[in-house]
Amino acid sequence: MSRGGKRPGTGRKSIEGKEYRIKIEDSQIEQLELFFEGNTVSEKIRTCLDYGIKKIHEKQPIMKDSYTVLDLFSGAGGLSKGFMDAGFNVVLGVDFDDAALKTFKANHGHAEAMKLDLFNHSNVNKLKEFLDIKDIKLDVLVGGPPCQGFSLAGKREELDERNLLYSAMVKTAELLKPKVVVLENVPGLLTLYKGKAKQQIINDFKSLGYKMDVQVLYAPNYGVPQIRKRAFFVGILTEGEYNFNFPIPYLDENNYINCEQAVSDLPSLAGCEDYSLNVVRDYSSKPKSDYQQMMRSNSIEVYNHIPTRHEEKTIKLISMVPEGKNYKALPPEFQTGFKYNESLTRYHSKKPSRTIDTGHRTHFHYKWPRIPTVRENARFQSFPDDFIFYGNKQQQYKQVGNAVPPLLGKALAKQVKELLENE
Ligand SMILES: C[S@@+](CC[C@H](N)C(=O)[O-])C[C@H]1O[C@@H](n2cnc3c(N)ncnc32)[C@H](O)[C@@H]1O
């Protein structure tokens, strides 16, 4: 017969006020170093404990029964955040960038983060080991391989070896046979080298038995306050005929979420001289739009909202640029010396933002003479305010700019879920 109650010596009284020696495995020390703040090991352990306790309070169930997702080239994990919000069980994010992995881990519930260089295809075996040990069958593989080689923004080199990184996704699909594969990239990829790049990706997955569909999705149509287009390849492992139903737009130009609706409740930072990275601020007002309400639903304070110092000359010039215009709208005598077409772009308060990039200092707030903060960019990308970014400021801007907007990811993920449920 078993008795209820705690075993003697395991209750709160037995540990209160006592000092403990605990043995920490080498692998755990590595994880502590990587993921938890603190100047000393003790401080890191305390942060780790706080984190664990917070997670219990969030009562996030381990979703054993929901479809599993692995995110390759995860970055901060905007795409998989969308899948998480659609009810998927994100189990792992993989990248080779420490700061991005730290952000991923802190914001994806129970998911693990793994540092791997995916140039080295033998590393893909480590993913199988991870899933086997945890007895996880993978349902969905998602990934946004680096797009510089494909991008219209970067140098387009047919032989840029970064183009070959997507083949780590092909190898992973071959090894793990997930039912669905989602590969995201810039739309320019579809027409690159007269469509050869697109065809090669399709053929590679087809040869593994995937039926492929491709579509460019426009983020404002799915509630994202930002002009951003992304191409999605969706592959389904099936022997029969199947056409993937890409999500139907639910907003049009007349009701897109605009910059003001996205960020007007955040502190202006006018006159703020505090540039320290970890400062947490209060909201400057109650939510002023449904979008702000949604972004704040799990948050009571503002992280990653740090101003950038600009030269007096820049402040003067941007104040002369009308909303929605750039340096070309300045009087001719002020128009010299700008390198980019979009230099000194000031967002329009009543329109979605321009495409958020990885941190060029060319786009400015619609109202304040400064570039948007990481948090403002995160809002334009539809990351909720409780999604906190780690690393230095440059790394944070990069993570935000690289990401698939979670709301766009969620719209796509719902369609993937429908597909899996109808199987
Ligand atoms: C476009 S971002 C992915 C963004 C992500 N899908 C999201 O929604 O947040 C590409 C990522 O690939 C990672 N990456 C680049 N080369 C890599 C490599 N050789 N091995 C692993 N990750 C790599 C970068 O660090 C970057 O985070």
The ligand as a Tripos MOL2 file, in Angstrom:
@<TRIPOS>MOLECULE
LIG
   27    29     1     0     0
SMALL
NO_CHARGES

@<TRIPOS>ATOM
      1 C1         17.1600   33.8850  -43.2090 C.3       1 LIG1
      2 S1         17.7580   33.3340  -41.6560 S.3       1 LIG1
      3 C2         16.4450   32.2860  -41.1260 C.3       1 LIG1
      4 C3         15.3140   33.0060  -40.4330 C.3       1 LIG1
      5 C4         14.2700   32.1040  -39.8320 C.3       1 LIG1
      6 N1         13.6300   31.2580  -40.7840 N.3       1 LIG1
      7 C5         13.1940   32.9160  -39.0890 C.2       1 LIG1
      8 O1         12.0250   32.8860  -39.4920 O.co2     1 LIG1
      9 O2         13.5130   33.5580  -38.0820 O.co2     1 LIG1
     10 C6         19.0340   32.2310  -42.0880 C.3       1 LIG1
     11 C7         19.7940   31.6190  -40.9160 C.3       1 LIG1
     12 O3         20.7190   30.6570  -41.4210 O.3       1 LIG1
     13 C8         21.8190   30.6060  -40.5220 C.3       1 LIG1
     14 N2         22.9640   29.9910  -41.2100 N.ar      1 LIG1
     15 C9         23.7180   30.4880  -42.2130 C.ar      1 LIG1
     16 N3         24.6670   29.6300  -42.5870 N.ar      1 LIG1
     17 C10        24.5250   28.5410  -41.7820 C.ar      1 LIG1
     18 C11        25.2440   27.3190  -41.6610 C.ar      1 LIG1
     19 N4         26.2860   27.0560  -42.4380 N.pl3     1 LIG1
     20 N5         24.8440   26.4340  -40.7180 N.ar      1 LIG1
     21 C12        23.7940   26.7080  -39.9160 C.ar      1 LIG1
     22 N6         23.0800   27.8710  -39.9830 N.ar      1 LIG1
     23 C13        23.4490   28.7670  -40.8940 C.ar      1 LIG1
     24 C14        22.0500   32.0710  -40.1690 C.3       1 LIG1
     25 O4         22.7610   32.1850  -38.9470 O.3       1 LIG1
     26 C15        20.6140   32.6050  -40.1000 C.3       1 LIG1
     27 O5         20.1490   32.6280  -38.7870 O.3       1 LIG1
@<TRIPOS>BOND
     1     1     2 1
     2     2     3 1
     3     2    10 1
     4     3     4 1
     5     4     5 1
     6     5     6 1
     7     5     7 1
     8     7     8 2
     9     7     9 1
    10    10    11 1
    11    11    12 1
    12    11    26 1
    13    12    13 1
    14    13    14 1
    15    13    24 1
    16    14    15 ar
    17    14    23 ar
    18    15    16 ar
    19    16    17 ar
    20    17    18 ar
    21    17    23 ar
    22    18    19 1
    23    18    20 ar
    24    20    21 ar
    25    21    22 ar
    26    22    23 ar
    27    24    25 1
    28    24    26 1
    29    26    27 1
@<TRIPOS>SUBSTRUCTURE
     1 LIG1         1 GROUP 0 **** ****
